[in-house]
Structure formats: structure tokens, C-alpha cells
Amino acid sequence: MSLSLKTQKTLWGRAAGRCSMPDCRMDVFYDEEEADDPTLVGENCHIVAENNGGPRADPAMPLERRNSYSNLILLCRNHHRIIDDLPNGPINYPVARLQQIKTEHEQWVRQQLEYDANKQQDDEAYAQIVDGWEKHCHVDDWLAWSSSILCFGQPTMKEATSNDLSRARRWMLTRIWPNRYNRLEAAFSNFRLVLEDFHNTFQRHTELVGSELRTRKFYRDALGDQPREDRLLAQYEHHVDLVQDLMLELSRAANWICSEARSSILNNYRRNEGHLVVQSGPFGNLQFVESVVQYTPEELEGLSPYRGLNLFLNDRGTRDSHYGEGAAPA
């Protein structure tokens, strides 16, 4: 089970990015790319083991609690090994002792260092919002659910996902922001605007088939009336292109949020997962293509790259990838 952004930010922030052992307290780094010495890599160490067979294990403790801030201590790699190595590690460092070491280290940070409690509080608030955004918008399943929009020329979405996006729109609208990181807040505002237009546009022509919402092929309503069918087919193709372009725009907006979260809150945020990827196709060779779509620095200059649906009809043609351009045919 991975740790939430808020859990990581709380742990690292309150420990001031230092090993919690009183005879160490060295500055530690998020990974070996940042550290000159691998032993200076900071590790999120479990006080009670995450696994039932690990050091200081407690099978009765729920997994969610095992991965919570209260059950973690920040240590350098050397001291992590010392507290966990069998057989003496868990004996010399039982649960109560590690909890005391953690408490005393955080007290030392507050008393001896230039600790900004207000900034830490704001960072934790931002991290909690990012965690909520990940959950509400299915960020961990982004490739899967966006592919059903971008592939096969008939945008489709699970009804449950659509319901979650409806809740996400309301949830994002009601967030209370600390007003510390303007770029991060702008990224969220941009995402919310794109999400509203994407979701509304997608729902405009859908029908429920089983548990899925599928784009209805409304041009079939005119079968037998060729001129009208041709007009409706052109409108259908424009609608599909627009839904898919809005999905690409939503992916750009999501990648912007991730980038700002790395800049403002935690620089290793989703580093292992990497950028959010989208898939499109099949193309003439029956192949599917995966890609990363992002805003350019020029598009981000005003911190409002998405300027509303009417302007996006033409703006999409200038993006790194797009399906269509222009207003709907009459």
C-alpha cells in the first residue's frame, strides 16, 4: 500500500527532512538521485511492520493504520537497517521506544530549527486536497478510463466513473485554499473548468448500455433521409472529436497539477508513476499509440491555458495533439 501525499508531507515536514535518531539527525534526501551518499536517502520506516511477518508486527492493526503518519518514523537508510535487522533490531527498538524517538525529534525540530508551523499546516492542507483529487478523479486509473474515451471513435465511460466525476466537480468547487501556492491553485482551477466542459459535453449525447454510458450514434435517427443523415453524421464526428480533445485537455490539466505538486509540496510526488499517459487508436495499422500530453511553457504563461469551451474550439488546434478544430457544422 502506497503512502498518501499528506502522510509523506506530514512525516517529512515535521521531521524537517532529517533522520529522527538523536545521534544522527542528518539531512536526508528523497532518493539516490539527490543524495551524494546512498546512506543519506531518507526512508519512511514503519514502527509497527507493514507486513504481518515484519519487525514489531501486530496482525491486529488495520493496514490503513500501519501506513498512517502515526505509525511512521523518518530515518536515514543506515538507521532503518539498524532498527529492523533481526534479531536485535526489534528488541533494541521496540514500538514504544521508536514512538518516543519520533516525538522527541519533532519537539527538537520545533524548538531548535527555524520551523514554520504555518507553512507546514498549509502544505498538509494542499497535500490532503491533492490526495482527494487523485481519488475523486481516478488518477491511478487514468490510462484505463481515458482510453475508453479516446479509442474506437465512440467515447464510452462507466456510469460509476461518470458519477464520481460529478461528485468531483462539486468537491473541487468547495475546496478551501490556503492561498500560498498560486500556481498550484491555478492548476486546480484550470482542471475544474476543463472537467466541467468535458463532462457536460460527453453527457450531451450518451445512452446507458448496461453499466456504461456510450456516445449515441444519433445520425442513425435519419436513416432513409440521406441529406439529413449526412448532416447529422458530420455533427456526430465533430462531437466525438470535441469530447476526445477535451479528454486530452483534461490530461494536460492533470499533468500540470502533478507538476505543480512536485514544485510546491513534495518533489518526488508520483515520480515512480511518471506522467499521466493517454492511449488512442486503433489507427490504419491497427496499432494503439500511448503518449503524454502537456501544456507548453507559453500556454502556461497566464496560468489559464484553458479559456473556456467557445475559445477551445479553435485553441485545440494549437495543442500538442488534437482530433478536430472549429465549430460544429450546421
Secondary structure, DSSP 4 states (H G I P E B T S, - for coil): -PPPHHHHHHHHHHTTTB---TTT--B-BSSTTT-SSGGGBEEEEESS-SSTTSTT--TTS-HHHHTSGGGEEEEEHHHHHHHHSTTHHHHHS-HHHHHHHHHHHHHHHHHHS---HHHHHHHHHHHHHHHHHHHHTTGGGHHHHHHHHHBTTS-EEEHHHHHHHHHHHHHHHTPPP-SS-HHHHHHHHHHHHHHHHHHHHHHTTEEEETTEEEE--GGGGGTT-HHHHHHHHHHHHHHHHHHHHHHHHHHHHHHHHHHHHHHHT-TTTTTTT-S--EEEB--TTS--EEE-----TTTTTTS-----HHHHHHHGGGSSS-S--SPPP-
